């Protein structure tokens, strides 16, 4: 049965990697493979339970004799529910952040971005767009930030080819910006939730490599753009204050929305409560403010301006379901011992975290980085520092190099091709970017940024440790 489970999940990963060819929704594939994997595990789970959870299973039996029914009950209550709780925290956090962004965009709190960009020349527009994307993606998921910035870009630039170049820079900035904080990306959330990193150490270790990985490809992309962009001038005079809310009301919502999300790591450290509760608390505050500020419209027949399309909600929900499916796949691989076998092979044959992370970065460009990095995170456990001997094993303690590199290479390596990240897929759908176009014009720039970022991490780690 082990072989059957592994084959089902590997076939699922193959379909995920070729979604742009097969047109089969990868969220559907991930959910299907995850559920089938657990059904197969439940059918013959007794042998796995006796090996992986022997003492815990004996305590559960409490002296009673083993039966198939009892083993299934143990799997359902003591194994499966534990994994469901972990993925549930991730889902609740993503739902909370998605709702916060929707409230902010519906109130046009990001209208200042369009105002600033309209006043810029080509170089200024590119770098300001990248900077805003980089900073916002440090606390909001990459897909939401990418779609938001692409919508603004479509309002500004008429020329489709120019939008493709700047859109590629947005994808890279969103991925790099999301990798240097524990709340900016699913990967950071997972290593943080696993206890593999602390928020402050994670940011200190990755902020400089993330900046390098953003600057280098952006500089090359700037060389591909003309001196004057083909801007789409509106028929009316845009003043930046055309919405229903005053500027101070927008600023108040932004302060509690973005500021509240940035406070989540401190909330977790102070209260020891799960991060999703901090995000839900932030959502509650923003929602109350929204109700108060828009009370005069809510209680009248005056329509509210919905500036963010419902398609974004659908895409984010698909990403959430995709994460659930991949988590189920990875969890069942852990329970059948496949992850332990993979870790043993890496220790014996590679035994170098930089080579392993480089391989993972390259694979992330082909296989969606979320699926690959989730597997990479769960191959190893966080080792206690007092039980570690040797430099290699020290990479797997809390705040070890392995956890930093897997987050860096997974996110930045996923930008080598547009199919390597959900942000890249959003660009393909929005601007018609093809894999071949991206490979010829952007991939080399992204590769140079990725290589430089890993080199920067090595130098910082070498001199500061």
C-alpha positions as CSV (number, residue, x, y, z in Angstrom):
1,X,0.0,0.0,0.0
2,X,3.0,2.3,0.6
3,X,3.9,2.1,-3.1
4,X,0.3,2.8,-4.1
5,X,0.1,5.9,-1.9
6,X,3.4,7.2,-3.2
7,X,2.4,6.6,-6.9
8,X,-0.9,8.4,-6.5
9,X,0.8,11.5,-4.9
10,X,3.7,11.5,-7.5
11,X,1.1,11.4,-10.3
12,X,-0.7,14.2,-8.6
13,X,2.5,16.3,-8.5
14,X,3.0,15.6,-12.2
15,X,-0.4,17.0,-13.0
16,X,0.3,20.0,-10.7
17,X,3.5,20.7,-12.6
18,X,1.9,20.5,-16.0
19,X,-1.3,22.4,-15.2
20,X,-0.4,25.0,-17.9
21,X,-0.5,22.1,-20.4
22,X,-3.3,19.9,-19.2
23,X,-5.5,22.7,-18.0
24,X,-6.5,20.5,-15.0
25,X,-7.0,22.7,-11.9
26,X,-4.1,21.9,-9.5
27,X,-6.3,22.6,-6.5
28,X,-8.6,19.8,-7.7
29,X,-5.7,17.5,-8.2
30,X,-4.2,18.2,-4.8
31,X,-7.5,17.7,-3.0
32,X,-8.1,14.4,-4.8
33,X,-4.7,13.0,-4.2
34,X,-4.7,14.0,-0.6
35,X,-8.0,12.5,0.2
36,X,-7.3,9.3,-1.8
37,X,-3.9,9.0,0.0
38,X,-5.6,9.1,3.4
39,X,-8.3,6.7,2.4
40,X,-5.6,4.2,1.3
41,X,-3.7,4.8,4.5
42,X,-6.8,4.1,6.6
43,X,-7.4,0.8,4.8
44,X,-4.0,-0.6,5.9
45,X,-3.0,1.9,8.6
46,X,-2.5,-0.7,11.4
47,X,1.0,-1.6,10.2
48,X,2.1,2.0,10.0
49,X,0.6,2.8,13.4
50,X,2.6,0.0,15.1
51,X,5.8,1.3,13.6
52,X,5.3,5.1,13.8
53,X,3.2,5.4,17.0
54,X,3.7,2.1,18.9
55,X,3.7,3.4,22.5
56,X,1.0,6.0,21.8
57,X,-1.2,3.3,20.3
58,X,-0.7,1.0,23.3
59,X,-1.7,3.7,25.7
60,X,-4.8,4.3,23.6
61,X,-5.7,0.6,23.8
62,X,-5.4,0.7,27.6
63,X,-4.9,-3.0,27.8
64,X,-7.6,-3.9,25.3
65,X,-6.9,-6.2,22.4
66,X,-6.1,-4.8,19.0
67,X,-8.9,-4.6,16.5
68,X,-9.1,-3.1,13.0
69,X,-11.9,-0.8,14.3
70,X,-9.7,0.5,17.2
71,X,-6.8,1.2,14.9
72,X,-9.0,3.2,12.6
73,X,-10.4,5.1,15.5
74,X,-6.8,5.8,16.7
75,X,-5.8,7.1,13.3
76,X,-8.9,9.3,13.0
77,X,-8.7,10.8,16.5
78,X,-5.0,10.9,17.3
79,X,-3.2,11.2,13.9
80,X,-5.5,12.7,11.3
81,X,-7.1,15.4,13.5
82,X,-3.6,16.6,14.5
83,X,-2.8,17.3,10.9
84,X,-6.2,18.9,10.3
85,X,-5.6,21.3,13.2
86,X,-2.3,22.4,11.7
87,X,-3.7,23.0,8.2
88,X,-6.8,24.6,9.8
89,X,-4.6,27.3,11.4
90,X,-3.1,28.1,8.0
91,X,-6.5,28.3,6.3
92,X,-7.9,30.6,9.0
93,X,-4.9,32.9,8.7
94,X,-5.2,33.1,4.9
95,X,-9.0,33.7,5.1
96,X,-8.4,36.5,7.7
97,X,-5.8,38.3,5.5
98,X,-7.9,37.9,2.4
99,X,-10.9,39.5,4.2
100,X,-8.7,42.4,5.5
101,X,-7.4,43.1,2.0
102,X,-10.9,43.0,0.6
103,X,-12.1,45.6,3.1
104,X,-9.1,47.9,2.3
105,X,-9.5,47.6,-1.4
106,X,-13.3,48.1,-1.3
107,X,-12.7,51.4,0.4
108,X,-10.0,52.3,-2.2
109,X,-7.3,52.5,0.5
110,X,-4.7,51.7,-2.2
111,X,-5.8,54.5,-4.6
112,X,-2.7,56.5,-3.6
113,X,-0.6,53.9,-5.5
114,X,-2.2,54.9,-8.8
115,X,-1.8,58.5,-8.0
116,X,1.9,58.2,-7.3
117,X,2.6,56.0,-10.4
118,X,0.9,58.5,-12.8
119,X,3.4,61.1,-11.8
120,X,6.5,58.9,-12.6
121,X,8.7,58.4,-15.6
122,X,9.6,54.9,-16.8
123,X,12.3,54.2,-14.3
124,X,10.5,55.7,-11.4
125,X,7.3,53.8,-12.2
126,X,9.1,50.5,-12.4
127,X,11.1,50.9,-9.2
128,X,8.2,52.4,-7.2
129,X,5.9,49.6,-8.4
130,X,8.5,47.0,-7.3
131,X,9.1,48.8,-3.9
132,X,5.4,48.9,-3.1
133,X,4.8,45.3,-4.1
134,X,7.9,44.2,-2.1
135,X,6.7,46.0,1.1
136,X,3.0,45.0,0.9
137,X,3.8,41.4,0.2
138,X,5.8,41.2,3.4
139,X,2.5,41.0,5.3
140,X,-0.1,40.0,2.7
141,X,-0.1,36.8,0.5
142,X,1.7,37.0,-2.8
143,X,-1.3,36.3,-5.0
144,X,-3.4,39.1,-3.6
145,X,-0.6,41.6,-3.9
146,X,0.2,40.5,-7.4
147,X,-3.5,40.7,-8.6
148,X,-3.9,44.1,-6.9
149,X,-0.8,45.6,-8.6
150,X,-1.6,44.1,-12.0
151,X,-5.1,45.7,-11.8
152,X,-3.4,49.1,-11.1
153,X,-0.9,48.5,-13.9
154,X,-3.7,47.7,-16.4
155,X,-5.3,51.1,-15.6
156,X,-2.0,52.9,-16.2
157,X,-0.3,51.3,-19.3
158,X,-1.9,50.7,-22.7
159,X,0.9,48.7,-24.2
160,X,0.5,45.0,-23.5
161,X,4.2,44.1,-23.9
162,X,5.3,46.8,-21.5
163,X,2.7,45.5,-19.0
164,X,4.3,42.0,-19.4
165,X,7.7,43.2,-18.4
166,X,6.5,45.3,-15.5
167,X,4.1,42.5,-14.5
168,X,7.1,40.1,-14.4
169,X,8.9,42.5,-12.1
170,X,5.8,42.5,-9.9
171,X,5.8,38.7,-9.6
172,X,9.5,38.7,-8.6
173,X,9.0,41.5,-6.1
174,X,5.9,39.8,-4.6
175,X,7.7,36.4,-4.2
176,X,10.9,38.0,-2.8
177,X,8.9,40.3,-0.5
178,X,6.9,37.5,0.9
179,X,10.0,35.4,1.8
180,X,11.6,37.6,4.4
181,X,8.8,37.7,7.0
182,X,7.0,34.8,8.7
183,X,3.6,36.2,7.7
184,X,4.4,37.2,4.1
185,X,4.0,33.8,2.5
186,X,2.6,30.3,3.1
187,X,6.2,29.0,3.4
188,X,7.1,31.4,6.1
189,X,3.9,30.6,8.0
190,X,4.7,26.9,7.9
191,X,8.3,27.1,9.1
192,X,7.2,29.5,11.8
193,X,4.2,27.3,12.8
194,X,6.6,24.3,12.9
195,X,8.7,26.1,15.5
196,X,11.7,26.0,13.1
197,X,12.3,29.7,13.2
198,X,11.5,32.8,15.3
199,X,10.1,35.9,13.6
200,X,12.9,38.3,14.3
201,X,15.7,35.9,13.4
202,X,13.9,34.9,10.2
203,X,13.6,38.5,9.0
204,X,17.1,39.4,10.0
205,X,18.5,36.5,8.0
206,X,16.5,36.9,4.8
207,X,15.8,40.6,4.4
208,X,19.1,41.4,2.6
209,X,19.1,38.4,0.3
210,X,15.4,39.2,-0.6
211,X,16.4,42.7,-1.5
212,X,19.2,41.5,-3.7
213,X,17.0,39.0,-5.4
214,X,14.6,41.8,-6.2
215,X,17.0,44.5,-7.3
216,X,19.1,42.5,-9.8
217,X,16.2,41.3,-12.1
218,X,14.5,44.7,-11.8
219,X,17.6,46.5,-13.0
220,X,17.8,44.2,-16.1
221,X,14.0,44.6,-16.8
222,X,14.4,48.3,-16.7
223,X,16.9,48.0,-19.6
224,X,14.1,46.3,-21.7
225,X,11.7,49.1,-21.3
226,X,11.5,52.3,-23.5
227,X,12.3,55.7,-22.1
228,X,8.6,56.6,-22.3
229,X,5.8,54.2,-21.5
230,X,2.6,54.1,-23.4
231,X,0.4,55.4,-20.6
232,X,-3.4,55.3,-20.7
233,X,-4.5,58.8,-19.8
234,X,-7.9,58.9,-18.2
235,X,-10.6,61.0,-19.8
236,X,-11.1,62.8,-16.4
237,X,-8.6,64.4,-14.1
238,X,-7.6,61.8,-11.5
239,X,-6.8,63.6,-8.2
240,X,-6.3,60.6,-5.9
241,X,-9.3,61.7,-3.7
242,X,-12.2,60.6,-5.9
243,X,-13.5,57.9,-3.6
244,X,-16.3,58.2,-1.1
245,X,-13.9,58.3,1.9
246,X,-11.7,61.1,3.2
247,X,-7.9,60.6,3.1
248,X,-7.7,60.2,6.9
249,X,-10.3,57.5,6.9
250,X,-8.3,55.5,4.3
251,X,-5.2,56.1,6.4
252,X,-6.9,54.8,9.5
253,X,-8.0,51.6,7.8
254,X,-4.6,51.1,6.3
255,X,-3.0,51.6,9.7
256,X,-5.1,49.1,11.5
257,X,-5.1,46.6,8.5
258,X,-1.5,46.5,7.5
259,X,-0.2,47.6,10.9
260,X,-2.3,44.9,12.6
261,X,-0.9,42.2,10.4
262,X,2.7,43.3,11.1
263,X,1.8,43.1,14.8
264,X,0.8,39.4,14.5
265,X,4.3,38.0,15.3
266,X,4.5,40.2,18.5
267,X,0.9,39.1,19.3
268,X,2.0,35.4,19.1
269,X,5.2,36.1,21.2
270,X,3.3,38.0,23.9
271,X,0.2,35.8,24.2
272,X,1.5,32.4,22.9
273,X,-1.8,32.1,21.0
274,X,-1.8,30.9,17.4
275,X,-1.0,33.6,14.7
276,X,-4.4,33.1,13.0
277,X,-6.1,34.5,16.2
278,X,-4.0,37.7,15.9
279,X,-5.1,38.0,12.2
280,X,-8.7,37.4,13.1
281,X,-8.4,40.1,15.9
282,X,-7.0,42.5,13.3
283,X,-9.9,41.6,10.9
284,X,-12.4,42.3,13.6
285,X,-11.0,45.8,14.3
286,X,-10.8,46.6,10.6
287,X,-14.4,45.3,10.0
288,X,-15.7,47.5,12.9
289,X,-14.0,50.5,11.5
290,X,-15.4,49.8,8.1
291,X,-18.9,49.6,9.5
292,X,-18.5,52.9,11.3
293,X,-16.9,54.8,8.4
294,X,-19.5,53.5,5.9
295,X,-22.5,53.7,8.2
296,X,-24.1,56.4,6.1
297,X,-24.0,54.2,3.0
298,X,-24.8,50.9,4.6
299,X,-28.1,52.2,6.0
300,X,-29.1,53.9,2.8
301,X,-29.7,52.8,-0.8
302,X,-26.4,54.3,-1.9
303,X,-24.3,51.6,-3.6
304,X,-20.9,50.8,-2.3
305,X,-18.0,50.8,-4.8
306,X,-16.4,47.4,-5.1
307,X,-13.0,48.0,-6.5
308,X,-11.6,44.5,-6.2
309,X,-13.2,41.9,-8.5
310,X,-14.8,38.8,-7.1
311,X,-12.4,36.8,-9.3
312,X,-9.7,37.5,-6.8
313,X,-11.7,35.9,-4.0
314,X,-12.2,32.8,-6.2
315,X,-8.4,32.6,-6.9
316,X,-7.4,33.0,-3.3
317,X,-10.0,30.4,-2.2
318,X,-8.4,28.1,-4.9
319,X,-5.0,28.7,-3.4
320,X,-6.4,27.9,0.1
321,X,-7.9,24.6,-1.2
322,X,-4.6,23.8,-3.0
323,X,-2.7,24.3,0.3
324,X,-5.1,22.0,2.1
325,X,-4.7,19.3,-0.6
326,X,-0.9,19.5,-0.6
327,X,-0.8,19.4,3.2
328,X,-2.9,16.3,3.2
329,X,-0.5,14.7,0.6
330,X,2.6,15.7,2.6
331,X,1.0,14.5,5.9
332,X,0.2,11.0,4.6
333,X,3.7,10.7,3.2
334,X,5.0,11.5,6.7
335,X,2.9,8.8,8.2
336,X,4.0,6.1,5.8
337,X,7.7,6.9,6.4
338,X,8.4,8.3,3.0
339,X,9.7,11.6,4.4
340,X,12.0,9.8,6.8
341,X,13.4,7.8,3.8
342,X,13.9,11.0,1.8
343,X,15.8,12.6,4.6
344,X,18.0,9.6,5.0
345,X,18.8,9.7,1.2
346,X,19.7,13.4,1.3
347,X,21.9,12.9,4.4
348,X,23.8,10.0,2.8
349,X,24.1,11.2,-0.8
350,X,24.1,15.0,-0.7
351,X,24.9,16.1,2.9
352,X,25.0,19.8,1.9
353,X,22.2,22.1,2.6
354,X,23.2,24.6,-0.1
355,X,23.2,21.9,-2.8
356,X,19.8,20.6,-1.5
357,X,18.3,24.1,-1.4
358,X,19.7,24.9,-4.9
359,X,18.0,21.7,-6.2
360,X,14.8,22.7,-4.5
361,X,14.9,26.2,-6.0
362,X,15.3,24.8,-9.5
363,X,12.5,22.3,-9.0
364,X,10.3,25.1,-7.6
365,X,10.4,26.7,-11.0
366,X,8.7,23.7,-12.6
367,X,6.7,22.2,-9.8
368,X,4.7,24.8,-7.8
369,X,6.9,26.1,-5.0
370,X,4.2,25.6,-2.4
371,X,4.0,21.9,-3.0
372,X,7.7,21.4,-3.1
373,X,8.6,23.5,-0.1
374,X,5.9,21.9,2.0
375,X,7.5,18.6,1.3
376,X,11.0,20.0,2.0
377,X,9.9,21.5,5.3
378,X,8.4,18.2,6.6
379,X,11.4,16.0,5.5
380,X,13.2,17.0,8.6
381,X,12.3,17.7,12.2
382,X,13.5,20.6,14.3
383,X,16.5,19.2,16.2
384,X,17.2,20.3,19.8
385,X,20.5,22.3,19.9
386,X,21.9,20.3,22.8
387,X,21.6,17.0,20.9
388,X,23.4,18.3,17.7
389,X,26.9,17.3,16.8
390,X,28.6,18.7,13.7
391,X,28.0,21.7,11.4
392,X,25.7,19.8,9.1
393,X,23.2,18.8,11.8
394,X,23.3,22.3,13.3
395,X,21.5,23.5,10.2
396,X,18.3,21.8,11.4
397,X,18.0,23.4,14.8
398,X,15.7,26.3,15.4
399,X,16.8,29.2,13.3
400,X,19.2,26.9,11.4
401,X,20.3,27.6,7.9
402,X,18.2,24.9,6.3
403,X,14.9,26.6,7.2
404,X,16.1,29.9,5.9
405,X,17.5,28.5,2.7
406,X,14.4,26.4,1.9
407,X,12.2,29.5,2.3
408,X,14.5,31.7,0.2
409,X,15.2,29.2,-2.6
410,X,11.6,28.0,-2.7
411,X,10.2,31.5,-3.2
412,X,12.9,33.1,-5.4
413,X,13.5,29.9,-7.3
414,X,9.8,29.7,-8.1
415,X,10.2,32.9,-10.1
416,X,12.5,31.3,-12.7
417,X,9.4,30.3,-14.6
418,X,5.9,31.7,-14.3
419,X,4.5,28.2,-13.5
420,X,6.5,28.1,-10.3
421,X,4.3,30.2,-8.2
422,X,0.7,31.3,-7.9
423,X,1.8,34.9,-8.6
424,X,3.3,33.7,-11.9
425,X,0.0,32.0,-12.8
426,X,-1.9,35.2,-12.1
427,X,0.4,37.0,-14.5
428,X,-0.1,34.4,-17.2
429,X,-3.9,34.8,-16.9
430,X,-3.9,38.6,-16.7
431,X,-1.4,39.5,-19.4
432,X,-1.2,36.4,-21.6
433,X,2.4,35.7,-20.6
434,X,3.6,32.3,-21.9
435,X,6.2,30.1,-20.4
436,X,8.4,30.5,-23.6
437,X,8.2,34.3,-23.5
438,X,9.1,34.4,-19.8
439,X,11.9,31.9,-20.3
440,X,13.5,33.9,-23.1
441,X,13.2,37.3,-21.6
442,X,12.9,37.1,-17.8
443,X,14.2,33.7,-16.5
444,X,17.9,34.6,-16.8
445,X,17.4,37.9,-14.9
446,X,15.5,36.0,-12.2
447,X,18.2,33.3,-12.0
448,X,21.0,35.9,-11.5
449,X,19.0,37.4,-8.7
450,X,18.4,34.0,-7.1
451,X,22.0,33.1,-7.3
452,X,23.1,36.4,-5.9
453,X,20.6,36.1,-3.0
454,X,21.9,32.7,-2.0
455,X,25.5,34.1,-2.2
456,X,24.4,37.0,0.0
457,X,22.9,34.7,2.5
458,X,26.1,32.7,2.6
459,X,28.3,35.7,3.2
460,X,26.0,37.2,5.9
461,X,25.7,33.8,7.6
462,X,29.5,33.2,7.4
463,X,30.5,36.5,8.9
464,X,27.8,37.1,11.4
465,X,27.5,33.6,13.0
